[in-house]
Amino acid sequence: LEAYHKAIDLNPNYFGAVGNIGTTYTSEGRFDEALLWLKKALVLAPGNPVLATQISYAYVHLGNFDEGERWLMKAIELQPDYSYANIDLANLYVLKNKDQQANELMKKVVIVHPEDPRILDNAGAIAEATGNFSLAKEYYERSMKANPSFATDPGTSSGIGLGHILLKEGKRNEGRKLLNQARTLQ
């Protein structure tokens, strides 16, 4: 933060430093302060969907889901295929109990990125969160096929999610195997 502030002292319109201050405050959970800096950065770079998504993130963490949704819609308007804004919007739909909209949005994102294991992993998590276990299983399996490490990567939900679904289906050995693999990596 100190270096970013020094950079802004030298050039108040230095977009990178202004945006990074907002991002740093976000990562520290200082969302009110983050919003000030992120909005200033968006004035400096009005076509940047990443900033609009980060503004949404701050609003959602402040409990203002409607404003968070508005900013995600702006990000998607700026760049319709920006996958992170779409994923964040689908997650927000889950928080707002708009399960059908969440799954429909993720289906569209998967069509654009059919082999991206991170997209498929997120789509699986959203489908699972909305109770659509057959769709979640499909996405998790596709994610793990696209990148086998997603079965055991602690930063993903594919192996854990698929393990839970297999347990629900009565496939205890297969489910436990995936869950044990994930547990040993934690």
C-alpha positions, -999 to +999 in steps of 0.1 A: +000+000+000+028+024+008+044+020-026+010+024-044+003+056-024+038+069-033+031+062-070-002+081-067+016+110-051+037+111-083+008+106-106-027+108-092-041+092-124-019+061-124-045+035-130-024+005-119-017+019-084-052+032-079-067-002-088-042-021-068-050-001-037-086-011-041-077-047-046-054-047-016-082-032+006-105-059-007-081-087+002-078-072+037-116-071+041-117-033+041-146-032+016-157+004+022-122+017+015-119-007-014-150+007-031-136+043-031-104+032-048-120+007-072-146+033-084-118+058-089-099+033-109-130+026-130-132+063-138-096+061-151-103+028-171-141+029-177-141-002-200-125-025-175-148-054-165-124-067-139-128-035-119-166-037-121-164-073-109-142-063-080-167-035-071-194-061-070-173-084-048-170-056-023-207-048-023-216-085-019-193-087+011-209-057+026-243-075+023-256-054-006-265-081-031-286-059-053-257-034-058-234-064-063-256-077-090-258-043-107-221-041-109-217-077-123-243-068-150-221-038-158-190-060-161-208-085-183-221-056-204-185-044-209-173-079-218-201-105-222-177-135-222-158-125-191-161-158-173-153-146-138-181-120-138-205-146-151-194-171-124-197-145-097-232-136-110-242-172-109-229-175-073-248-144-064-279-159-079-275-188-056-272-165-026-304-147-037-322-181-041-324-177-079-312-213-085-326-217-120-310-185-132-277-196-117-277-229-136-289-213-168-261-187-167-235-214-160-248-235-189-241-205-212-206-200-197-198-237-202-209-235-239-184-207-244-157-226-224-166-263-228-131-277-220-120-252-193-116-273-161-120-242-138-153-232-155-166-268-153-155-270-116-174-238-108-204-249-128-204-282-108-202-263-075-231-241-085-252-270-097-245-289-065-254-259-044-287-257-061-294-294-056-290-304-092-267-333-085-269-350-119-257-318-136-231-312-109-218-348-114-215-342-152-196-310-147-173-324-121-165-354-143-158-332-173-136-310-152-116-339-139-113-353-174-100-320-188-075-318-159-071-349-138-054-330-110-088-315-102-097-347-085-071-339-058-064-302-061-075-286-028-083-253-046-111-270-066-143-287-057-144-313-084-130-342-065-148-333-032-181-325-050-180-357-070-170-377-039-201-363-021-224-371-050-210-406-053-217-412-016-253-400-022-256-425-051-245-453-027-211-456-044-193-455-011-159-469-021-155-445-051-168-415-031-146-422-001-115-426-023-120-391-038-127-376-004-097-393+012-075-380-017-087-345-011-083-348+027-047-359+025-038-328+005-054-304+030 
